Amino acid sequence: MVNGNEAIIDARQTVFRVQKFADGSVHNVTTSVLQQETWVKTANGWKLRSVGSEREQSTIVDEN
């Protein structure tokens, strides 16, 4: 939704990483979240103002 110089969007972030656990084992970990972001148009382009309303969070370990 755009209102003048402000835009509110839903953005999904997904991150994959290889993580070493406390027991020394190494695992593939994928995390994901759907969040609401507020962006403001400035003279230098769009800038992120805030992030909130995080939902649909998930963490998956060693999925093939």
Stockholm file with secondary structure:
# STOCKHOLM 1.0

chainA/1-64         MVNGNEAIIDARQTVFRVQKFADGSVHNVTTSVLQQETWVKTANGWKLRSVGSEREQSTIVDEN
#=GR chainA/1-64 SS CEETTEEEEEEEEEEEEEEECTTSCEEEEEEEEEEEEEEEEETTEEEEEEEEEEEEEEEEESCC
#=GC SS_cons        CEETTEEEEEEEEEEEEEEECTTSCEEEEEEEEEEEEEEEEETTEEEEEEEEEEEEEEEEESCC
//
